[in-house]
Amino acid sequence: MSELAVTFDDMTVLTEGGADVFVVNLNETDEPPPYYVDVDGRRFSFDGSTFLIFGHSAIMPEWVREHEAEGRLVLLGERDDRYLRYVHDPAEEMEEDEEE
């Protein structure tokens, strides 16, 4: 599965260190995690990195804040003992629209 479409109802919110991030559960299938997660018309791409579920609080809040400061949206995909990191950049979406 390289792509998964979800709604906000399919996710939970994780609050850690003053940062809030949506989490989608990817444990319900044996297939590899998707590269793209589509949420309400926004395509999030896996950034190639993960956090351990136990111990994520040391770095996750800063990661969220850094991306939000740059105008990007983030979400996490929970898979086994890790959170997969997904990012959506609205600026890239606008650039693609301008090219068309």
KANORNOR-V848834 format. One record per pair of residues at least 12 apart in sequence whose C-alpha atoms are under 7 Angstrom apart, sorted by sequence separation. I is the first residue (numbers start at 1). J is the second residue. D is the distance in whole Angstrom. If there is no record, write none. Layout:
[[I & J & D] [I & J & D]]
This chain:
[[11 & 23 & 5] [12 & 24 & 7] [74 & 86 & 6] [75 & 87 & 7] [11 & 24 & 5] [74 & 87 & 5] [10 & 24 & 7] [73 & 87 & 6] [74 & 88 & 6] [72 & 87 & 7] [73 & 88 & 5] [72 & 88 & 6] [73 & 89 & 6] [72 & 89 & 5] [72 & 90 & 7] [53 & 81 & 5] [52 & 81 & 6] [53 & 82 & 5] [1 & 31 & 6] [4 & 34 & 6] [52 & 82 & 4] [53 & 83 & 6] [1 & 32 & 6] [3 & 34 & 5] [51 & 82 & 6] [52 & 83 & 6] [1 & 33 & 7] [2 & 34 & 4] [3 & 35 & 6] [4 & 36 & 6] [5 & 37 & 6] [6 & 38 & 6] [7 & 39 & 6] [50 & 82 & 6] [51 & 83 & 5] [1 & 34 & 5] [2 & 35 & 5] [3 & 36 & 5] [4 & 37 & 5] [5 & 38 & 5] [6 & 39 & 5] [7 & 40 & 6] [50 & 83 & 5] [51 & 84 & 7] [2 & 36 & 6] [3 & 37 & 6] [4 & 38 & 6] [5 & 39 & 6] [50 & 84 & 4] [49 & 84 & 6] [50 & 85 & 6] [49 & 85 & 6] [47 & 85 & 6] [46 & 85 & 6] [47 & 86 & 6] [17 & 57 & 7] [46 & 86 & 4] [47 & 87 & 7] [16 & 57 & 6] [45 & 86 & 5] [46 & 87 & 7] [19 & 61 & 5] [44 & 86 & 5] [45 & 87 & 5] [18 & 61 & 7] [44 & 87 & 5] [45 & 88 & 6] [17 & 61 & 6] [44 & 88 & 4] [16 & 61 & 6] [19 & 64 & 7] [43 & 88 & 6] [42 & 88 & 7] [26 & 77 & 6] [27 & 78 & 7] [23 & 75 & 6] [24 & 76 & 6] [25 & 77 & 6] [26 & 78 & 5] [27 & 79 & 5] [21 & 74 & 7] [22 & 75 & 5] [23 & 76 & 5] [24 & 77 & 5] [25 & 78 & 5] [26 & 79 & 5] [27 & 80 & 6] [21 & 75 & 6] [22 & 76 & 6] [23 & 77 & 6] [24 & 78 & 6] [25 & 79 & 7] [23 & 78 & 7]]
